[in-house]
Amino acid sequence: MRDLRSRRGSAGGSDDERFLQELKQPPWALRKGVEFWISFAYYGAAFVTLWRLFDLRKTGEFTLLPLILLTAMMTLNVAWNFVFFRRRDLRVSFLWFAPYSLIVLSLLWCMSRIDLLAACLLLTYALYLPYALLWSYRVWKLNMRA
């Protein structure tokens, strides 16, 4: 869920990047720059899924539920970014993964029944979620205030 679109800080760089650098990270955390490719893959999968859903509508396939789930997934992703980067609430950002993962897995299940390409793209993102969940948990615990 780590979408690193950032606002600029007053001394150059971004507030979000600075915030991430200040956090204690687990030793196995992904290196800087990998988040860009994860975000790229996430938005790519979301775009292709949306495109395929609109394409499937032409065939009369029922696409309302997957469309609602896709919208919910993207909305929860934006909300996670707000909680993590703006509110800087590490505990809530970790807890956010429960409903978010449920939505992603539900969308994956729906798409697996109607479109294999979109399902495969969503699966690659879903395979990242256990790492993101564990990363979020460790960052929360490592940065708890006594």
C-alpha positions in Angstrom: 0.0 0.0 0.0 2.9 2.3 0.2 2.2 4.8 -2.5 5.0 7.4 -2.2 3.5 10.3 -4.0 4.9 13.1 -1.8 4.5 16.7 -1.1 7.6 18.9 -1.1 9.2 19.9 2.1 10.7 23.3 2.8 14.3 22.1 2.7 14.0 20.1 -0.5 13.1 16.4 -0.6 9.6 15.5 0.6 8.0 15.2 4.0 7.0 11.6 3.2 10.5 10.6 2.3 11.9 12.3 5.4 9.2 10.6 7.5 10.2 7.2 6.1 13.9 7.9 6.7 13.2 8.8 10.3 11.4 5.6 11.0 13.3 2.6 12.4 12.9 -0.1 9.7 13.3 -3.9 10.0 16.6 -5.1 8.5 14.7 -6.9 5.7 12.8 -3.8 4.5 12.8 -3.2 0.8 15.3 -0.7 -0.5 14.3 2.8 -1.5 13.0 2.9 -5.0 11.3 -0.5 -4.9 8.2 1.2 -3.6 8.0 3.0 -6.9 7.8 -0.3 -8.8 5.2 -1.7 -6.4 3.1 1.4 -6.9 3.5 1.2 -10.6 2.4 -2.5 -10.6 -0.5 -1.7 -8.3 -1.9 1.2 -10.4 -1.2 -0.8 -13.6 -3.2 -3.8 -12.2 -6.0 -1.5 -11.2 -6.1 0.2 -14.6 -6.1 -3.0 -16.5 -8.8 -4.4 -14.2 -10.9 -1.4 -14.7 -10.4 -1.5 -18.5 -11.3 -5.3 -18.6 -14.4 -4.7 -16.5 -15.6 -2.0 -18.9 -14.8 -4.4 -21.8 -16.7 -7.2 -20.1 -19.8 -5.0 -19.7 -20.2 -5.1 -23.5 -20.6 -8.9 -23.3 -23.3 -8.6 -20.7 -21.1 -10.0 -17.9 -22.1 -8.8 -14.4 -19.3 -6.4 -13.4 -21.0 -4.2 -10.7 -19.6 -6.1 -7.7 -16.0 -6.2 -9.0 -16.3 -2.5 -9.9 -17.4 -1.7 -6.4 -14.6 -3.8 -4.9 -12.0 -2.1 -7.2 -13.3 1.3 -6.1 -13.1 0.3 -2.4 -9.6 -1.1 -2.9 -8.3 2.2 -4.4 -10.2 4.3 -1.8 -8.8 2.3 1.1 -5.3 2.6 -0.4 -5.6 6.3 -0.5 -7.0 6.4 3.0 -4.0 4.2 4.2 -1.6 6.7 2.7 -3.4 9.5 4.6 -3.3 7.6 7.9 0.4 6.6 7.5 2.0 9.7 5.9 -0.2 12.5 7.1 -1.6 11.3 10.5 1.6 9.2 11.0 -0.5 6.7 13.0 1.5 3.5 12.7 -0.9 1.4 14.7 -3.9 2.4 12.7 -2.0 2.0 9.4 -1.2 -1.6 10.5 -4.8 -2.3 11.5 -5.9 -1.0 8.1 -4.6 -4.1 6.5 -7.4 -6.3 7.7 -10.3 -4.6 5.7 -7.9 -3.7 2.9 -6.7 -7.3 2.4 -10.3 -8.6 2.6 -11.3 -6.2 -0.2 -8.3 -7.1 -2.4 -8.9 -10.9 -1.9 -12.6 -10.5 -2.7 -11.8 -8.6 -5.8 -9.2 -11.2 -6.8 -11.8 -13.9 -6.3 -14.4 -12.0 -8.4 -12.0 -11.4 -11.2 -10.7 -15.0 -11.2 -14.2 -16.0 -12.2 -14.6 -13.5 -15.1 -11.2 -12.4 -16.3 -7.9 -14.4 -16.0 -5.6 -11.5 -17.1 -6.9 -9.1 -14.5 -6.9 -11.8 -11.9 -3.2 -12.7 -12.6 -2.3 -9.0 -12.3 -4.2 -8.7 -9.0 -2.6 -11.9 -7.7 0.9 -10.4 -8.2 -0.2 -7.5 -6.0 -2.0 -9.8 -3.5 1.3 -11.7 -3.1 3.0 -8.5 -1.9 0.4 -7.9 0.8 1.8 -10.4 3.4 5.1 -8.6 3.2 3.4 -5.2 3.5 1.4 -6.4 6.5 4.5 -7.7 8.3 6.5 -4.6 7.4 3.7 -2.4 8.8 3.6 -4.4 12.0 7.4 -4.3 12.5 7.5 -0.5 11.8 4.8 0.1 14.3 6.5 -2.0 17.0 10.0 -0.6 16.3 8.8 3.0 16.5 6.4 2.7 19.5 7.0 5.4 22.1 7.8 4.2 25.6 
